[in-house]
């Protein structure tokens, strides 16, 4: 248990070293009109409600998993706040969402993503409140389902590869969905939604692909550490997801 707390402490300490940018890739405040902001909020809400129910069930069955939930939450918060300048003058960042999805399943990550995105919008001016539903859908819903699906399919063949691909592709999936959301709200004047989507995807591909690879490697390291410390923490990784 002490080693798990040390991991959380290190992750939280990193937030003190995180540069603050106001133009992160989370869709910014006011960047979606009321229709799209409302639509994505309605779509995301059921996942958040079910996620709360799933988290309650997990913690009721094993209170020791509360600490592990805190760890994956800190992992998401820190990684998604580590923004790097993009070649386009904007920023790109990891998501951190894959780790929790592979440990707890995808539904709890909708809640964790929701909480993380609220704090980032209020404290780091990263994202926004009106765009919260859209950001939760891309990072807290689609990303976790991608990570969990890949992990379940590949874990019995090569667990480290499953974790790496799950985290990396969840990262890329989040950005593809975000690009689609932006394209729907801001279609190109000539080529429409498709033309806008291609532009948004292309803008972030240069920085996001290397970040996804790095996130995959880091997630494998943290996941293997959790496997090593699971008996001390009173939980079993293979029985959580």
N, C-alpha and C positions, 0 to 999 in steps of 0.2 A: 504493500500500500504506500509506503514512503517513497518508493521509486516512481510510482504513478504520479504522486504529488510533485515530485521533482520535474517530471516531464511537463506538467501543467505550469509550474512556476517558470520554466524556461520559455515556454510559449507566450505566457503573459508578459514576461520581461521584454520579449521582442517588440511588443507594441510600443514601448518607450523609444525604440529605435526606428519606428515607422514614419517615413515622411508623409506629410499631409498634402493631398492634392484635392482640388474640388472638381476635377474633370475625369473621374474614374469611369470605367466601362459600365458599371451599374448605370441603368438609364437614369439620367439626371432629373431633378425636380422640374416640372413644367414642360418636359420634352414630349409628353404624350397628351393628346387632347382628352377631354373628359370621357368620351366614348371608349377609347382603348384603355385608359386607366381603370375605368369601371369594369370593363369586360375581363381584364386579367385579374382583377381583384376577386370577381365572382368565381372565376375558374379556379383560383388558388385556394379559396376559403375552405372547400370541403377537405382538401388534403391537410390543411392545418388542423382542422377539427379532428380528423381521424388520427393525425399524428400525435395530438395531445392525449388521446385515448390510448394509443400504443405506448407512449412514454409512461403513462400511469401504470399500465399493465406490467411493463418491464421493471419499473422501480418497486412495485408492490411485490413482485416475485423475488427480486433480489435487490435490496437497498444498496448493496455495494456498487451496483451499476450506476448510481447517481454520480459517482466520481468519474467514471468512464464517460458518461454523458457530458460532464463538464470539460473533460479533456478534448473530446471531439468538437465541442462547441468552441473552445479556445483555439483549436487547430483551424477551424473554419474562419473565425474572426481574424486571426493573425495573418493567415495566408491571403485572404481576400482583401486585406488592408495593405498588403505589400505591393504597391503599385509602381510599375516601371514605365518610364517615358516610351511612347510608341513613336515610330518613324513619322507618323501623321501629326504629331503634336498633341495627341491625346495620351491615354495611358492604358496599359494592360496589366493583368494581375492573375495569380492563381486563384482557385476557388476553395480548395481544401475540403470540398463536400464529399469526395469519394470515400474517405476513410470511414466516416460515420455510417455511410450507406452500407459499406461492406461489413461493418461490425453489428449494426442494429437493424439493418434493412432500410428501405427508402422512406417510409412514412414519417418516422421521427425527424428526419432531416428537413422536412417541410417546416416544422416548428423551429428547429435550430436555425435554419436559414432565415426564417421570419424574424426571430429575435436578433440575430446578428445584423441583418439589414436595417432594422430599426435603429439599433445603436450606431451603426456606421452613418446612417443618414443624419442623425441628431448630433453626433459627436465629431464625425470626420467629414461632414458635408460630402459624403460618398453615396450617391444614389439620392432617393427622395421619398417622401411620404406618399405623394400622389402616385408615384411609379412603383410603390412597394409591391403591389400585386404582380406586376410584370416581372420584377426582379426576383421575387420568390418563385414564380413559375419556372424561370430559366435556370436559376441556381439551386433552388431548394426543392424542386420537383423533378424536372427533366434530368438534370445532372445526376442526382442520386439513383434514379431508375436505371440510367445507363450504367453507372458503376456497379450497382447490385446485380444487374442482369449479366454483365460480363464476368463478374466474380463467381456467380453461381455456376455458370457454364464451364469456366476454365479452372476453378480452384482444385479439382481433383486431379487434373493433369499437371499443372504447374502453378502452385499458389502464388509465388512471387510474381510470375508473369501476369497472372490474373489480377493481382493487386495493382501492378504497374499500369496495365491497359485500362483497368476500371477507372483509376484516378485520372489518367491522361485523357481518355476519351470522354469522361464526364466533364472535364474542363473544356475540351473543344466543343462538346455538345451544348454546353451552356452558352458559349459564344455564338454558335450557329443559331440557336433559338433567339438569343438577344438580337442578332442581326435580322432575323425574320420579323421580330416584333417591331424593330425600328423601320424596316422596309414597309411593313403594312401601314404604319402610321405616317410614313414620309415617302410615298412612292416617287420614283424618278419621273420628271416631267416628260421624258421621251420614251423610256423603256418600262415605265410602270414599276410595280412591286418587284418583279424579277430583277430588273436593272438596278434598283436600289439595293436589293439583297446582295447581289454580286459585289457592289461597291463596298458595302459595310463589311462583308466577309473578307474581302481583299485587304481592307484597311488594317485589320487586326491580325491577319494571318502571319505576317512577318515576325511579330513579337509573341503571339499566342502559342504557336507551335513549339518553340523552344521552352516557353514557360510550362506548357502541358507536360513535356518530357521531364523537366525538372521536378514538377509536382509529383509525377508518377514515381520517380526515384525516391523522393523524400517520404512519400506515403508508404512505400515498401519498407523503408527503414523504421518508421514509427510503428507500422503494423507488426513487424517482427519483434520490436521491443515489447509491444503489448502481449504478444504470444509468450515471450520469455517471462513476463511478470504476471501472467493471468492467474496463476495459482495463489500468488501473494495477494492479489487484489480481490480474490473471491469471485471470479467470473471465468467463463469459458468462451473464448472467441467463436469457436465453431458452433456453439449453441445459441449465439445471439442473433446473427443475421438470418 
